[in-house]
């Protein structure tokens, strides 16, 4: 086993870290306070090739691997959790399904502009009554002639307000066993009947664009079906496997930011005549934080490596997402504790990290769903 990053991966890490430090981190607190989506930042990311890291050059990408991509997610998330979330969603949810399941024509039409950073994409799965129970999708699509007519509602959809298209899951029929047939459809956001509202007032990741989508008699050609029309359910499960690696990497990035702030503060804060980093109670907290971050990062890298090797990675992705998200919450909480009263103040940023990390235990499948996935994959 070789745990060293390749020369190319190290170059990407250095480039993204430098970009995040200069372009993202200085704006993070303001973006959080104003709940502003930094569209200009994404344009710069596109120019650097960051939005196409895991896609081949023939589709406008950088030809990198999944490990390189999760390195980028971690570095961007470390600078700003909300920016990191939208970055991860643009690739793992907006672009990847088209790359893996799309026709050549769909890839040229929809994937290439995303990989080049010319536009963003979104993935419309969650509904008011279909969260963890994604099979309970109520959005319907009826094939009439050469078009699908779509009616339904999606919520908490990342990047929809800035996306050129949204991949929508909809019920298109019923199987013999009574279960719904779920189909994925590429829906242009400017199509007639599409209404997008982005006015959620969120606890954290406030720099990320989160929207509600209402579809009223929206018509799309049947050529916009993504993949097998009868396998939309299994396709989005595969999509979520990749997305879980992204969420895990983002969790590591947010936790790393909180840990570094806590370590720096502990060395500077004087109590009883010496830095609090000299007290064993604080040392043990920091040691546990460093250990758990390293464990989570290794889980993320392993899941990403398995994906790159075309090996099964669903179990490892769920483990990485579960452990990293819960680890992140513990680390951010302890970072506030180490800061004491100052940690409760916005100017020290650690309270923002705690608000940002909480979504990691909910999005891309809750911690409870991850445990269910893992239990099934270990043969329970």
VMD Tcl script that draws the C-alpha trace (Angstrom):
set ca {
  {0.00 0.00 0.00}
  {1.22 3.45 -0.93}
  {-0.30 6.31 1.07}
  {1.59 9.05 -0.76}
  {-0.20 11.40 -3.10}
  {1.04 11.44 -6.67}
  {2.89 14.41 -8.11}
  {-0.24 15.48 -9.97}
  {-2.42 15.20 -6.85}
  {0.05 17.26 -4.82}
  {0.04 19.94 -7.52}
  {-3.77 20.10 -7.45}
  {-3.72 20.28 -3.64}
  {-1.27 23.17 -3.69}
  {-3.14 25.03 -6.43}
  {-6.56 24.67 -4.80}
  {-5.22 25.50 -1.33}
  {-3.63 28.69 -2.65}
  {-6.81 29.66 -4.51}
  {-9.00 28.96 -1.49}
  {-6.79 30.95 0.86}
  {-6.73 34.00 -1.43}
  {-10.15 33.96 -3.10}
  {-12.55 32.09 -0.81}
  {-11.50 32.31 2.83}
  {-11.43 36.14 3.07}
  {-15.08 36.31 1.95}
  {-16.43 33.36 3.94}
  {-17.79 35.23 6.97}
  {-19.50 37.88 4.84}
  {-21.05 35.28 2.56}
  {-22.39 33.47 5.61}
  {-23.85 36.63 7.15}
  {-25.49 37.79 3.91}
  {-26.35 34.32 2.57}
  {-24.75 35.29 -0.74}
  {-23.82 32.84 -3.49}
  {-20.33 33.75 -4.81}
  {-20.96 33.27 -8.52}
  {-17.76 35.10 -9.48}
  {-15.75 32.60 -7.44}
  {-17.20 29.73 -9.45}
  {-16.32 31.49 -12.68}
  {-12.72 31.65 -11.48}
  {-12.88 27.98 -10.49}
  {-14.04 27.18 -13.99}
  {-11.12 29.09 -15.49}
  {-8.74 27.02 -13.34}
  {-10.37 23.78 -14.46}
  {-11.61 22.91 -10.97}
  {-15.18 22.17 -12.08}
  {-13.98 19.50 -14.49}
  {-11.35 17.71 -12.40}
  {-12.77 14.15 -12.57}
  {-13.95 14.26 -16.19}
  {-11.98 13.40 -19.36}
  {-10.51 16.18 -21.45}
  {-12.73 15.19 -24.38}
  {-15.70 16.45 -22.35}
  {-14.05 19.67 -21.25}
  {-12.60 18.21 -18.07}
  {-9.12 18.07 -16.58}
  {-8.69 14.30 -16.79}
  {-8.05 13.93 -13.07}
  {-9.13 11.17 -10.71}
  {-11.56 11.00 -7.80}
  {-8.76 11.36 -5.24}
  {-7.74 14.67 -6.85}
  {-11.36 15.79 -6.77}
  {-11.85 15.04 -3.04}
  {-8.61 16.86 -2.28}
  {-10.12 19.92 -3.98}
  {-13.40 19.53 -2.07}
  {-11.53 19.39 1.23}
  {-9.46 22.50 0.53}
  {-12.44 24.55 -0.67}
  {-14.61 23.35 2.22}
  {-11.86 24.26 4.68}
  {-12.03 27.86 3.44}
  {-15.86 28.05 3.28}
  {-18.31 25.26 3.96}
  {-21.07 26.75 1.81}
  {-18.79 27.27 -1.19}
  {-17.47 23.75 -0.73}
  {-21.00 22.32 -0.69}
  {-22.02 23.96 -3.96}
  {-18.71 22.98 -5.55}
  {-19.16 19.34 -4.55}
  {-22.80 19.27 -5.62}
  {-22.00 20.81 -9.01}
  {-19.69 17.92 -9.81}
  {-21.02 14.86 -7.96}
  {-24.73 15.58 -8.42}
  {-25.00 18.01 -11.33}
  {-22.41 16.67 -13.76}
  {-21.48 13.11 -12.79}
  {-24.88 11.49 -13.56}
  {-24.70 12.83 -17.12}
  {-21.14 11.54 -17.47}
  {-22.00 8.05 -16.20}
  {-25.48 7.57 -17.66}
  {-25.85 10.08 -20.49}
  {-25.72 9.51 -24.22}
  {-22.91 10.99 -26.25}
  {-25.25 13.75 -27.39}
  {-26.27 14.54 -23.82}
  {-22.67 14.71 -22.71}
  {-21.82 17.16 -25.48}
  {-24.89 19.27 -24.80}
  {-24.98 19.31 -20.99}
  {-21.74 17.95 -19.49}
  {-19.15 19.89 -21.50}
  {-20.36 23.37 -20.40}
  {-20.35 22.23 -16.76}
  {-16.90 20.68 -16.93}
  {-15.57 23.86 -18.52}
  {-17.12 25.90 -15.72}
  {-19.42 27.81 -18.05}
  {-22.51 26.81 -16.08}
  {-23.60 24.78 -13.06}
  {-25.92 21.80 -12.78}
  {-28.30 20.49 -10.13}
  {-29.91 17.22 -9.07}
  {-33.60 17.27 -8.09}
  {-34.34 14.27 -5.89}
  {-35.70 15.39 -2.51}
  {-39.37 16.28 -2.16}
  {-41.56 17.53 0.71}
  {-42.73 13.95 1.32}
  {-39.74 12.03 -0.05}
  {-36.51 12.57 1.84}
  {-34.86 9.45 3.21}
  {-37.67 7.52 1.50}
  {-36.58 8.52 -2.00}
  {-38.70 5.69 -3.41}
  {-41.71 7.70 -2.27}
  {-41.20 10.19 -5.10}
  {-44.49 11.87 -6.00}
  {-43.34 13.97 -8.95}
  {-44.85 12.40 -12.07}
  {-43.82 12.39 -15.72}
  {-46.19 11.18 -18.43}
  {-45.03 10.34 -21.93}
  {-47.33 12.00 -24.45}
  {-46.17 11.55 -28.02}
  {-42.50 12.47 -28.11}
  {-42.54 14.52 -24.90}
  {-42.69 13.93 -21.18}
  {-45.05 16.18 -19.21}
  {-43.73 16.66 -15.68}
  {-45.63 17.79 -12.58}
  {-44.28 17.92 -9.05}
  {-42.18 19.71 -6.49}
  {-38.58 19.37 -5.36}
  {-36.97 21.00 -2.34}
  {-33.53 21.72 -0.88}
  {-31.95 21.49 -4.32}
  {-28.37 22.81 -4.36}
  {-27.34 25.23 -7.14}
  {-30.73 25.22 -8.88}
  {-30.87 29.02 -8.99}
  {-27.66 29.15 -11.05}
  {-28.01 25.91 -13.01}
  {-28.66 25.59 -16.72}
  {-30.50 22.32 -16.13}
  {-31.73 20.11 -13.31}
  {-31.78 16.31 -13.35}
  {-35.26 15.49 -12.04}
  {-36.42 12.12 -10.76}
  {-40.07 11.36 -11.50}
  {-42.49 8.45 -11.38}
  {-43.34 7.27 -14.89}
  {-45.23 4.07 -14.12}
  {-45.72 1.11 -11.79}
  {-43.95 -2.26 -11.95}
  {-45.67 -5.63 -11.67}
  {-44.66 -5.84 -8.02}
  {-46.39 -2.56 -7.31}
  {-43.24 -0.48 -6.93}
  {-42.86 2.81 -8.75}
  {-40.85 3.12 -11.93}
  {-38.54 6.10 -11.41}
  {-37.06 7.87 -14.42}
  {-34.39 10.57 -14.51}
  {-35.01 13.49 -16.86}
  {-32.83 16.44 -17.83}
  {-34.97 19.55 -17.39}
  {-33.70 22.96 -18.63}
  {-34.27 25.53 -15.90}
  {-35.67 28.00 -18.44}
  {-38.34 25.57 -19.63}
  {-41.93 26.80 -19.49}
  {-43.59 25.75 -16.24}
  {-40.40 25.62 -14.16}
  {-40.46 27.89 -11.10}
  {-37.38 28.14 -8.88}
  {-37.40 29.88 -5.50}
  {-34.19 30.33 -3.51}
  {-35.35 31.98 -0.29}
  {-34.56 29.39 2.37}
  {-33.15 30.90 5.58}
  {-30.65 28.21 6.59}
  {-28.74 27.48 9.77}
  {-25.44 26.94 7.96}
  {-23.69 26.56 4.58}
  {-25.36 29.87 3.80}
  {-23.04 30.65 0.89}
  {-24.52 27.68 -0.95}
  {-27.52 28.21 -3.23}
  {-30.47 26.08 -2.04}
  {-33.82 26.14 -3.83}
  {-37.34 24.85 -4.17}
  {-38.44 23.79 -7.66}
  {-42.06 23.63 -8.81}
  {-42.82 21.85 -12.09}
  {-46.19 22.55 -13.69}
  {-46.88 20.76 -16.96}
  {-43.23 21.06 -17.92}
  {-42.56 19.50 -21.31}
  {-39.21 17.95 -22.24}
  {-38.42 15.75 -25.27}
  {-38.02 12.04 -24.62}
  {-34.38 12.47 -25.72}
  {-33.89 14.13 -22.30}
  {-34.34 10.84 -20.47}
  {-31.09 10.14 -18.63}
  {-29.96 6.53 -18.85}
  {-32.44 3.64 -18.69}
  {-35.98 5.01 -18.19}
  {-36.76 2.03 -15.95}
  {-33.63 2.31 -13.81}
  {-33.74 5.87 -12.56}
  {-33.92 4.63 -8.95}
  {-30.75 2.54 -9.15}
  {-29.01 5.32 -11.08}
  {-29.59 7.90 -8.36}
  {-28.45 5.39 -5.73}
  {-25.16 5.13 -7.65}
  {-25.06 8.92 -7.87}
  {-25.50 9.19 -4.10}
  {-22.62 6.75 -3.51}
  {-20.29 9.19 -5.26}
  {-21.92 12.15 -3.54}
  {-21.24 10.60 -0.14}
  {-17.52 10.64 -0.82}
  {-17.88 14.36 -1.61}
  {-19.74 15.04 1.63}
  {-17.13 13.10 3.58}
  {-14.32 15.15 2.04}
  {-16.20 18.36 2.77}
  {-16.64 17.25 6.39}
  {-12.90 16.70 6.68}
  {-12.23 20.18 5.29}
  {-14.60 21.92 7.71}
  {-13.21 19.92 10.64}
  {-9.64 20.73 9.63}
  {-10.45 24.44 9.65}
  {-11.98 24.25 13.13}
  {-9.07 22.17 14.46}
  {-6.42 24.55 13.12}
  {-8.19 27.53 14.68}
  {-8.47 25.70 18.02}
  {-4.80 24.69 17.98}
  {-3.68 28.24 17.18}
  {-5.93 29.74 19.86}
  {-4.78 27.22 22.49}
  {-1.16 28.26 21.94}
  {-2.02 31.96 22.26}
  {-4.61 32.00 25.05}
  {-3.04 32.54 28.47}
  {-4.67 31.30 31.67}
  {-3.07 30.79 35.07}
  {0.16 32.18 33.69}
  {0.65 29.88 30.71}
  {-0.90 28.97 27.33}
  {-3.91 26.69 27.69}
  {-2.18 24.30 25.26}
  {0.04 23.40 28.23}
  {-2.92 21.93 30.10}
  {-3.50 18.22 29.61}
  {-7.27 18.64 29.29}
  {-6.77 20.82 26.21}
  {-3.94 18.65 24.86}
  {-6.16 15.57 24.95}
  {-8.96 17.37 23.13}
  {-6.60 18.48 20.38}
  {-5.04 15.02 20.15}
  {-8.43 13.40 19.68}
  {-9.38 16.01 17.08}
  {-6.19 15.44 15.07}
  {-6.60 11.66 15.27}
  {-10.22 11.63 14.14}
  {-9.56 13.98 11.22}
  {-6.74 11.73 10.02}
  {-8.92 8.62 10.33}
  {-11.72 10.30 8.36}
  {-9.35 11.51 5.65}
  {-8.01 7.99 5.17}
  {-11.56 6.66 4.83}
  {-12.30 9.32 2.20}
  {-9.14 8.58 0.22}
  {-9.81 4.83 0.32}
  {-13.37 5.21 -0.97}
  {-12.15 7.57 -3.71}
  {-9.34 5.18 -4.65}
  {-11.75 2.25 -4.89}
  {-13.97 4.30 -7.20}
  {-10.98 5.15 -9.38}
  {-10.07 1.45 -9.59}
  {-13.62 0.56 -10.70}
  {-14.05 -1.55 -7.57}
  {-17.19 -1.66 -5.39}
  {-17.12 1.38 -3.10}
  {-20.67 1.78 -1.78}
  {-19.90 0.46 1.69}
  {-16.72 2.50 2.02}
  {-18.47 5.64 0.77}
  {-21.21 5.24 3.39}
  {-18.63 4.57 6.11}
  {-16.58 7.59 5.09}
  {-19.61 9.88 4.98}
  {-20.97 8.64 8.32}
  {-17.71 8.78 10.23}
  {-16.43 12.02 8.70}
  {-19.69 13.93 9.26}
  {-20.08 12.82 12.88}
  {-16.36 13.34 13.48}
  {-16.69 16.83 12.04}
  {-19.46 17.73 14.43}
  {-17.43 16.51 17.40}
  {-14.34 18.43 16.27}
  {-16.21 21.68 15.62}
  {-17.99 21.40 18.96}
  {-14.68 20.87 20.77}
  {-13.14 23.79 18.88}
  {-15.81 26.04 20.37}
  {-15.19 24.53 23.82}
  {-11.45 25.26 23.57}
  {-12.22 28.86 22.60}
  {-14.55 29.17 25.57}
  {-16.73 32.28 25.45}
  {-14.87 33.57 22.41}
  {-15.94 30.46 20.50}
  {-19.52 31.61 20.84}
  {-18.69 34.84 19.03}
  {-18.95 35.06 15.25}
  {-15.63 36.85 14.85}
  {-13.73 33.65 15.71}
  {-15.49 31.63 12.99}
  {-15.65 28.32 14.87}
  {-19.39 28.74 15.51}
  {-19.83 29.00 11.72}
  {-17.97 25.74 11.25}
  {-20.33 24.03 13.70}
  {-23.39 25.38 11.86}
  {-21.92 24.31 8.51}
  {-20.94 20.80 9.60}
  {-24.41 19.91 10.89}
  {-25.76 19.53 7.37}
  {-23.14 16.86 6.70}
  {-25.01 14.54 9.08}
  {-28.26 15.14 7.15}
  {-27.55 15.67 3.44}
  {-26.74 12.84 0.99}
  {-28.51 10.47 3.36}
  {-28.77 11.00 7.11}
  {-26.47 9.24 9.56}
  {-29.31 6.82 10.21}
  {-29.57 5.99 6.49}
  {-25.80 5.48 6.30}
  {-25.97 2.95 9.12}
  {-28.80 1.20 7.28}
  {-26.76 1.10 4.06}
  {-23.68 -0.24 5.87}
  {-25.67 -2.88 7.76}
  {-27.10 -4.18 4.49}
  {-23.71 -4.22 2.77}
  {-22.09 -6.21 5.59}
  {-24.80 -8.84 5.24}
  {-27.17 -8.05 8.10}
}
mol new
graphics top color blue
foreach p $ca { graphics top sphere $p radius 0.5 }
foreach p [lrange $ca 0 end-1] q [lrange $ca 1 end] { graphics top cylinder $p $q radius 0.2 }
display resetview
